[in-house]
Amino acid sequence: MNEYKLPHPLIASIPIVVLIALLGVSIALFGSDSLSGGSQISLIIGMAVCVLISMIFYRVPWKAFEKQMQKTMGGIFVTLLILLSVGMLAGAWMISGVVPTLIYYGVQILSPQFFLVTACIICSLVSLLSGSSWTTIATIGVALLGVGNALGISQAWTAGAIISGAYFGDKMSPLSDTTILASSTTRVDIFVHIRYMMHTTVPALAISLIIFFIAGLGHTSTTTLNIEQYTKGLESTFNISLWTLLVPLLTGVLIARRVPSLIVLFVSSIMAGIMALILQPHILTTIADDASLTSVAAVTKGLAITFYGATAIDTGFPALNDLVSTGGMAGMLNTIWLIICAMCFGSVMVASRMLESITRCIIRFVHNRFSTVGSTVITGLFLNLTTGDQFISIVLTADMFKDVYGKQGYEQRLLSRTTEDAATVTSVLVPWNTCGMTQATVLGVPTLTYLPYCFFNLLCPCMTLLIAALGWRIKRIPPSSEITPEAEPDLG
């Protein structure tokens, strides 16, 4: 790729400016429906602008773009399978009665005043144990959103609490793929990396919990009637049974045994499907909606539709109808389409060296401790906006600044921490990023709607900048030193 001329930063910015402008138009015209096609078209046009400029003015052959796209798409194949599994799981957990049972008992146990802070803590613990924000949000997160609805809590606030907790656990868990990636890319021992992240991550979570606690105390709406409608609607529609909780219990066992996420999601979906056959055959028959079938064939068809297609159940309560409706695997197709387009845009930006040109421009502003950390944060945010994937953002950010930190005399653990504070937690705040698209789809809350309430995700980059300005626990080392996992000093 180095044989192609490096574009000027202003030229390299053209595709990004075009993309941002088109995304703005798409959101203005379609609102939350922009993810159904408008945003994808914006990404394709932005990609076309990048390719045209590169081929005409910099003689970059089309083969170079194809090669990079094949490399990038191969790297997200498992992610796409996970997305399909998440859709399958969401449908199965709902129709089997797992989520309805959790909602039924949750609304009677949880207090509206303490719901937000409780939801954040629960998601933190689940994600810490599982190492996956996606799995946490797709399972317990969906149930908590339903509980919040019944308690009269704004979906935006609830989604913010769920995502804040899920990404805390994802960031701090030694089982997390992003945590492993950030530490391994910077050659820092994973536990050194986690301990060092506590200096920014724990204060960010503590402040978030305080905000959610205060916000909850201000919840004064009367929810008794709302709760009664939810519980009666659930009782009359589903077979509410504590036996359904065997599914999340066994799923937790798989997570504790460190079974890969894709396998956990698939097995959990199958277990929920079996539970639906046992406890909810009447719902499966309703979903099948085919009087010509025998009872066995009808429930079989209903279960298949639950896994792959949209389901709509009449509970007699419109707000509850929206909650228990599911999209199945087909409901994730718009998200997958968007991810593919985002990956293609990021690929052509890398192949054309436009991304390299812009990041080199950012690195020029590195002069001291604060500017070094600040440039890393800006780069991580920028890559989340342009590449559409947090894994690409983490790898590219770490690679770009690895030598910079060494020359400045800063430990590589500072780079690994800053990379996570910038790239990992902010990915869910970008509507066209894989994380932002997935969580918006799973929770049914648009990214820009929940964004202002994801306090943990917003505070992490700010906290890393504050600590960089104060210089707390940031040590200088001889610039010539080689940092390896064994040599990395452990200062807590």
C-alpha positions, -999 to 999 in steps of 0.1 A, spaced: 0 0 0 30 23 6 37 27 -32 6 49 -35 10 86 -28 -2 98 5 -32 122 -1 -32 157 15 -53 157 47 -78 181 32 -83 158 2 -85 128 26 -113 146 46 -136 149 15 -152 115 18 -158 119 55 -173 154 50 -196 139 23 -205 110 46 -214 132 76 -234 155 54 -254 127 38 -259 110 72 -273 142 85 -297 145 56 -307 108 60 -315 112 97 -334 144 90 -355 128 63 -360 93 78 -354 97 116 -349 63 133 -358 46 100 -326 59 84 -309 26 94 -333 8 70 -315 22 39 -307 58 41 -276 54 62 -264 25 40 -267 47 8 -248 75 26 -219 50 33 -219 37 -2 -218 72 -17 -190 82 7 -171 51 -3 -176 59 -40 -162 94 -35 -131 80 -18 -126 54 -46 -131 80 -74 -106 105 -59 -80 78 -53 -83 61 -87 -83 94 -107 -58 115 -88 -36 90 -70 -37 60 -94 -48 35 -68 -60 4 -87 -94 -12 -79 -76 -44 -69 -62 -26 -39 -97 -18 -26 -109 -53 -33 -80 -68 -14 -86 -46 17 -124 -52 16 -119 -89 15 -95 -87 44 -119 -66 65 -150 -86 57 -133 -118 65 -125 -104 100 -162 -96 108 -177 -129 96 -181 -142 131 -196 -108 142 -223 -112 116 -231 -147 128 -233 -134 163 -257 -108 152 -280 -134 136 -277 -154 168 -287 -124 189 -318 -120 168 -326 -157 172 -320 -154 209 -342 -123 214 -371 -140 197 -367 -173 216 -363 -156 250 -394 -135 245 -418 -162 231 -406 -189 255 -416 -167 285 -381 -160 298 -383 -122 293 -420 -120 302 -413 -138 335 -384 -116 344 -405 -85 336 -435 -99 356 -415 -104 388 -391 -75 382 -418 -48 381 -431 -61 415 -396 -62 431 -377 -33 418 -385 2 430 -389 30 403 -366 52 424 -337 28 425 -343 11 391 -318 29 370 -289 25 394 -299 -12 400 -301 -19 362 -266 -4 357 -251 -25 385 -268 -57 373 -255 -52 338 -220 -44 351 -218 -76 370 -232 -98 342 -209 -82 316 -179 -85 340 -186 -122 343 -194 -128 306 -169 -104 291 -195 -94 265 -216 -63 264 -235 -76 234 -246 -108 252 -255 -88 284 -276 -63 265 -293 -90 243 -303 -110 274 -307 -93 307 -307 -58 291 -338 -66 270 -356 -78 302 -346 -47 322 -359 -25 294 -392 -41 297 -392 -37 335 -383 0 330 -412 5 306 -436 -10 332 -423 12 359 -428 43 337 -391 50 332 -380 66 300 -365 41 275 -336 65 268 -327 66 305 -331 28 309 -310 21 277 -283 45 290 -281 26 323 -280 -8 306 -253 3 281 -232 21 308 -232 -11 330 -226 -35 301 -196 -16 287 -180 -12 322 -180 -50 325 -169 -55 289 -140 -31 295 -128 -45 328 -133 -82 322 -103 -104 314 -127 -124 292 -135 -95 270 -123 -96 234 -117 -58 233 -97 -59 266 -76 -88 253 -71 -70 219 -61 -37 234 -36 -53 258 -21 -77 233 -18 -50 205 2 -28 229 22 -58 244 9 -51 279 0 -79 303 -38 -81 305 -40 -78 343 -16 -49 343 -39 -33 317 -70 -39 337 -56 -26 370 -43 5 352 -77 11 336 -93 12 371 -79 47 376 -102 61 349 -130 34 347 -140 32 384 -144 69 388 -164 71 356 -188 43 368 -191 59 402 -202 92 388 -226 74 365 -242 55 393 -246 88 413 -263 104 383 -286 74 379 -294 74 416 -303 111 416 -323 107 384 -342 78 400 -351 98 431 -367 124 409 -391 98 394 -425 108 407 -449 94 382 -476 70 394 -470 36 381 -494 13 400 -519 12 372 -492 7 346 -477 -22 365 -511 -39 369 -517 -36 332 -483 -52 325 -487 -80 349 -523 -88 339 -514 -86 302 -484 -110 307 -504 -134 328 -532 -136 303 -509 -141 274 -479 -161 286 -475 -191 310 -455 -172 336 -434 -198 353 -402 -198 373 -391 -229 352 -383 -205 324 -355 -190 345 -336 -222 340 -327 -208 306 -308 -177 319 -294 -199 347 -279 -224 323 -268 -196 300 -249 -181 330 -232 -215 336 -220 -215 300 -207 -180 303 -189 -189 336 -172 -218 318 -159 -194 292 -178 -210 263 -174 -188 232 -202 -161 228 -215 -176 195 -220 -210 210 -236 -195 242 -261 -175 221 -270 -205 199 -274 -230 228 -294 -205 248 -317 -200 219 -323 -237 215 -330 -241 253 -355 -212 251 -371 -229 220 -375 -261 240 -391 -241 269 -415 -225 244 -426 -259 231 -433 -270 267 -448 -239 282 -461 -217 254 -475 -240 226 -506 -218 224 -485 -188 215 -465 -208 189 -498 -219 173 -510 -183 172 -477 -173 155 -480 -200 129 -516 -188 120 -523 -218 98 -555 -237 106 -547 -264 80 -518 -277 101 -519 -303 129 -511 -291 164 -476 -305 162 -469 -290 128 -483 -256 140 -461 -253 170 -431 -264 149 -438 -237 124 -444 -212 151 -411 -220 167 -393 -216 133 -409 -182 127 -399 -172 163 -363 -180 154 -361 -163 120 -390 -139 116 -411 -112 131 -438 -120 157 -466 -99 170 -488 -109 200 -519 -92 212 -518 -89 250 -547 -64 252 -523 -37 262 -508 -17 233 -476 -7 251 -470 -43 261 -477 -54 225 -447 -34 213 -425 -48 240 -432 -85 233 -430 -82 196 -398 -96 181 -379 -95 148 -359 -127 150 -329 -132 127 -346 -113 99 -348 -83 123 -310 -81 123 -306 -79 85 -308 -41 83 -280 -40 109 -259 -65 90 -265 -46 58 -253 -14 75 -223 -31 90 -212 -44 56 -215 -9 41 -196 6 71 -168 -19 67 -165 -12 30 -162 25 37 -135 19 63 -117 -5 39 -115 20 11 -103 47 35 -75 24 46 -66 12 11 -64 47 -3 -42 59 26 -67 87 33 -71 74 69 -34 73 73 -31 109 60 -56 122 85 -41 103 115 -6 115 107 -20 150 108 -34 144 142 -1 129 155 17 162 146 1 179 175 18 155 200 41 176 221 35 167 258 17 143 281 -18 159 276 -15 163 239 -2 127 235 -32 113 254 -56 138 238 -44 129 203 -50 92 211 -85 99 223 -93 120 192 -79 93 169 -99 65 186 -131 86 183 -123 95 147 -117 59 138 -150 48 154 -167 74 132 -149 65 100 -142 27 101 -175 17 117 -160 -10 139 -144 -8 174 -119 -37 167 -105 -18 138 -104 14 159 -85 -3 187 -59 -20 165 -52 11 143 -51 35 173 -26 12 191 -5 7 160 -3 44 152 8 56 186 29 27 197 62 44 186 49 78 197 45 68 233 79 51 232 96 82 219 78 104 244 89 81 273 55 69 283 46 34 293 27 13 269 0 6 295 -9 43 292 -15 37 255 -35 5 261 -57 23 287 -63 54 266 -71 32 235 -99 15 255 -111 47 270 -114 62 235 -123 34 212 -140 6 231 -167 26 250 -175 52 224 -182 28 196 -218 23 209 -224 60 206 -219 61 168 -252 52 149 -233 36 120 -207 17 141 -213 -20 146 -219 -15 183 -242 15 179 -262 -3 152 -265 -35 172 -276 -21 205 -301 3 189 -316 -27 171 -316 -51 201 -330 -25 225 -353 -8 200 -340 26 210 -322 48 184 -285 55 191 -290 92 192 -319 88 216 -299 69 243 -266 86 236 -270 115 261 -278 90 289 -248 67 284 -229 86 311 -202 60 316 -193 59 279 -193 97 278 -172 101 309 -144 76 302 -127 98 275 -132 128 297 -117 110 327 -86 98 308 -80 134 296 -84 148 332 -60 123 346 -35 130 318 -38 167 327 -31 160 364 -4 134 356 -18 110 382 -1 76 381 15 84 347 52 75 349 80 84 325 105 58 314 137 61 294 127 65 257 150 37 247 134 11 270 116 -17 255 82 -24 271 73 -61 273 47 -78 294 74 -90 317 92 -57 320 60 -36 324 61 -21 359 31 -29 381 23 3 400 -13 -6 406 
